[in-house]
Amino acid sequence: MILIVDDDSDTRNSLQRLLAYAGYEAVAVERPLEALSLLGVRAPRAIILDMHLPLMHGLEFLRAIRSDKKFKNTPILVYTSDITHDMETMALAAGANDYIIKGTVGLDSLVQRIDKLAIGQSFPLRIAE
């Protein structure tokens, strides 16, 4: 399962449909607290994370995930509209594996970046080829 954490419903829905079409199982949530609850029940194989979220900033969520040894190696791709270099630097320093600014790559390229994160993992991200 790939977990999508984004407060924008259009982004969540688009990513979920695209990933399903590409053969991924995707679960999308609006709030980081929903994501944390889900993580208590089910471990994702990868996370797509927005930075500006309600009630908990994406950096806080990222740090919380990385502090839990169960998710230490879970690939995390930040997908955000924050174009500041400082945010990218902070996200990568906090443990993000990749950082994409929304609107700068097509959704197909986003799937390719998720595939790239799978290299070196001990499991396949795709559920169907």
Secondary structure, DSSP 8 states (H G I E B T S, - for coil): -EEEE-S-HHHHHHHHHHHHHTT--EEEESSHHHHHHHHTT---SEEEE-SS-SSS-HHHHHHHHHHSGGGTT--EEEEES---HHHHHHHHHHT-SEEEETTSS-HHHHHHHHHHHHTT-SS-S-S--
